[in-house]
Amino acid sequence: MTKAVIINGSNSKSSRVMAIHEKVKNHLMAQGVEVHSNYIHELPAVDLITANFASESIQLENKWIEEVQIVVILTPIYKASFTGILKTYLDLLPQKALHGKVILPIAVGGSIGHY
């Protein structure tokens, strides 16, 4: 079975990014893909900020990425860039974690100035 992870770089579950997240998730599931959602803002902040590679929470999420074929990276755009929380998590991925995977980056701008 094909598996996917959606890495959600938003800082809450009450944003327009969640609508896109759900749409992507539902589309993948309709294709028979098993989907895991990684809400970065729910990971321990201290582990993200201190780059705690030994964190059980970080290792669990990284294990999901290791086992999937598809990685969707979803982020709102703040000040013309992806979120800092997303950058912090991506820095904790093993060096070749995305090698050989289908990667779908999706960025959601807040206004015309963010496009």
N, C-alpha and C positions, 0 to 999 in steps of 0.2 A: 504494500500500500504506500502511495506517495504521502509524504508528510511535509508540513510547512510550519514555520514560526512567523508570527507577526510581532516585530519589535516595535512597540508603541512608545515614541519619544515625547509624548505629551506629558504635561505635569498634572493632568486630572482626567477623570472619566466623563466630565461634563463639558466637552468641547466639540467643535465641528469635526475634529480629527476622529472622534469616536464614531461618528456616522460613517466616515470612510472606512474605518477599521471594521465595522460590522458588515458593510457592503462587501469588502474584500473577503472577509471570513466566510460569509454566506456563499459568495461565488465559488470559492475554493471547495467548500464543503459540498456544494451542488455537483462538483466535478469528481467527488469521491475522495477528496484530499482530507487527511486528518490534520486539524489545525490546533496549534498551541499559541496562546496569546501571552506575550511578555510585556507587562505594564511596568516599565522601568521605574516610574515614580513609587511603585509599591516595594521595590527592593530596599534593603537597609541603607539609608543615606550615608551612614558612617563608612560602610563598606565601599560605596561608590566613590566618596570623596577621598578616602585613604588608599584607594586602589588595592583593596584587600582581595587578592587573587585566591586566597584560601577560604573565603567566605562560602559557607554551604549554599546560601541563596544564589550567589553569583555562579558557583559551580553547577548548580542544578539547571539554571537557565542556559549556561554554556553547553551542558550535556544535550539539551533539546536541540540546540543549533548543530551540534555534531551529528545528530541522527536524522536530520531532515534533508530534503532535496531542494526545498524552496524557502527563501528568506525574504520576507517583506519588511522593509524598513520604512516606518511611517513617522512623519514629524510635522509639527506646525513650523512655520517660518516666523522667527522673532528677529527683528533688526537685521533683516536680509541674510539670516543664517539658520541652520538647523539648531535645535535646542542643545544647551550645555549638558543637560542630563543624558541626552542621547550620546553625545561625544564621550562623556564619562564612562558610559556602559560599553560603547564600542572599543574603547581603550583597554577594557578588561577581557576582550575576546582573545583567545589564543591566536598566534600569528597567522596561521593558515585556516582559521575557522570557516571562512567563506569560500575557500578554494573548491572548485568543482560544483558549486551550487548555483541555482538560478536565483539572482538577486533582483528584487523589484523595489526601487526606492520611490516613495510617494511623499511629496511635500505639499502642504496646505498653507497657502498664503492668507494672511488676515485681511489684507486690502490690496488694491491695485499696486501700491508701493512695494509690496512684498513679492510680486511676481517676477 
